Amino acid sequence: MKNAELKEVFGRLGPVQVVDRNQSGSKESVVLRPKGDPAEINAIAATQALAQCGLKLLLAKRAVESVIDEGEALLVLPQVASRERLANELAAVGVHPEFIRRSPKLKSKNASKEWVKKVRTSVGLTQKQFSVMFGVDLKTLQKYEQGDSVPAAAVRAYLQTIEANPEKMMRMRIEG
């Protein structure tokens, strides 16, 4: 795009608006998909709604572009004041959010081993296949599933993302 064309586009968009960011809220993981036809998404309003949740404006813009171009985006929003309010705001501009449930509190090794095994078996992979597909050390995975070790918070978040969207995570591992 040439500078003259870019100036014309910016002229049509009007002045830059200040985004009022949430002052409180909790961190939320969300998968965004088009509610209908991706061409009907109001990209500016969707970007502003995401930026209000603490995302940098450029990251919010790229996430909305990903929803339009690729059909989905996976995000961690730093400060969501209300899941319901955000869902309504995004739905009104053509974006369907699916909130990923929070990482389970694995207070016991037994709860941990049950959950890790459930995540692995839900994607239909053996321990070795899961290890290769998702880059988890085989011996570590076995320790989790035997209850000898409890995954750290970052590992739980990764497993949670796999549990919530296994197809996308497999594609990312294969393509990436």
C-alpha positions in Angstrom: 0.0 0.0 0.0 1.4 3.4 -1.0 1.6 6.3 1.4 -1.2 8.2 -0.3 -3.5 5.2 -0.1 -2.6 4.7 3.6 -3.3 8.4 4.3 -6.7 8.0 2.7 -7.5 5.0 4.8 -6.4 6.7 8.0 -8.5 9.8 7.0 -11.6 7.6 6.6 -11.0 6.0 10.0 -10.8 9.3 11.8 -8.8 10.2 14.9 -7.2 7.6 17.1 -9.3 6.7 20.1 -8.1 6.2 23.6 -8.8 2.8 24.9 -10.1 2.7 28.5 -8.4 -0.4 30.0 -9.9 -2.5 32.8 -8.4 -1.5 36.1 -9.2 -4.9 37.6 -10.1 -8.4 36.6 -8.6 -11.8 36.2 -6.4 -13.4 33.5 -8.5 -15.4 31.1 -7.5 -17.7 28.2 -9.9 -17.5 25.2 -10.3 -18.8 21.7 -11.8 -16.4 19.3 -13.7 -17.5 16.2 -16.0 -15.7 13.7 -19.6 -15.6 14.8 -20.7 -15.8 11.2 -19.1 -14.5 8.0 -15.6 -13.3 8.9 -16.0 -10.4 6.5 -18.8 -9.0 8.8 -16.6 -8.7 11.8 -16.2 -5.1 13.1 -12.4 -5.3 13.4 -12.0 -1.9 15.1 -14.6 -2.6 17.8 -13.3 -6.1 18.4 -9.8 -4.8 18.7 -10.9 -2.1 21.2 -12.8 -4.7 23.3 -9.7 -6.9 23.5 -7.4 -3.9 24.3 -9.7 -3.0 27.2 -8.7 -6.3 28.7 -5.1 -5.3 28.9 -3.8 -6.4 25.5 -1.5 -4.1 23.6 -3.4 -2.6 20.8 -1.1 -4.2 18.1 -1.5 -7.6 19.6 -5.3 -7.1 19.8 -5.4 -6.0 16.1 -3.3 -9.0 15.1 -5.6 -11.4 17.0 -8.7 -10.0 15.2 -6.9 -10.3 11.9 -6.1 -13.9 12.7 -9.8 -14.5 13.4 -10.7 -13.0 10.0 -7.9 -14.6 8.0 -7.4 -18.0 9.7 -10.7 -18.5 11.5 -9.5 -18.4 15.1 -7.1 -16.9 17.5 -5.9 -18.2 20.9 -5.2 -15.4 23.5 -4.4 -14.8 27.1 -6.2 -11.6 28.2 -4.5 -10.0 31.2 -7.5 -8.3 32.9 -11.1 -9.5 32.1 -13.5 -7.7 34.4 -16.5 -9.8 33.3 -16.5 -12.8 31.0 -20.2 -12.2 30.2 -19.7 -8.6 29.4 -16.7 -9.3 27.1 -18.6 -12.2 25.4 -21.6 -9.8 24.7 -19.3 -7.1 23.4 -17.5 -9.4 21.1 -20.7 -11.2 19.9 -22.1 -7.8 19.0 -19.2 -7.2 16.6 -19.2 -10.7 15.0 -16.7 -12.6 17.2 -17.5 -15.7 19.2 -15.3 -16.1 22.3 -14.8 -19.5 24.0 -13.3 -19.1 27.4 -10.9 -21.9 28.4 -11.6 -23.1 31.8 -9.0 -22.2 34.4 -6.3 -24.6 35.1 -7.3 -27.1 37.7 -5.9 -26.8 41.2 -3.9 -30.0 41.5 -3.5 -30.2 45.2 -2.8 -34.0 45.3 -0.7 -36.2 43.1 -3.7 -38.4 42.5 -5.7 -35.6 41.1 -2.8 -34.6 39.0 -2.2 -38.0 37.5 -5.9 -38.4 36.7 -6.1 -35.1 34.9 -2.9 -35.5 32.9 -3.9 -38.9 31.7 -7.3 -37.6 30.8 -5.8 -34.8 28.7 -3.5 -37.3 26.9 -6.3 -40.0 26.3 -8.8 -37.3 25.1 -6.6 -36.7 22.1 -6.2 -40.4 21.5 -2.5 -40.6 21.8 -0.1 -43.0 23.6 2.4 -41.6 26.0 5.1 -41.8 23.4 2.9 -40.2 20.7 1.8 -37.4 23.0 5.4 -36.8 24.1 6.6 -36.5 20.4 3.5 -34.5 19.3 3.6 -31.9 22.1 7.2 -31.8 23.1 6.8 -33.2 26.6 9.6 -35.4 27.9 8.4 -39.0 27.9 9.8 -39.8 31.4 8.3 -36.6 32.8 4.9 -37.4 31.3 5.1 -40.9 32.8 5.9 -39.4 36.2 2.9 -37.1 36.0 0.6 -40.0 35.0 2.0 -42.3 37.8 1.6 -39.6 40.4 5.3 -39.4 41.1 5.3 -35.7 40.1 2.9 -32.8 39.8 3.1 -30.5 36.7 4.3 -26.9 37.4 1.8 -24.1 36.7 3.3 -23.4 33.2 3.0 -27.1 32.2 -0.6 -27.2 33.5 -1.4 -24.2 31.4 0.1 -25.9 28.3 -1.8 -29.1 29.0 -5.0 -27.1 29.6 -4.5 -25.4 26.2 -4.1 -28.8 24.6 -7.2 -30.1 26.3 -9.3 -27.1 25.2 -8.1 -27.1 21.6 -6.2 -30.2 20.6 -6.6 -29.9 16.8 -5.2 -26.3 16.8 -2.3 -27.3 19.1 -1.5 -30.3 16.9 -1.5 -28.0 13.8 0.7 -25.5 15.5 3.2 -28.2 16.5 3.3 -29.7 13.0 3.5 -26.4 11.1 5.7 -24.6 13.6 
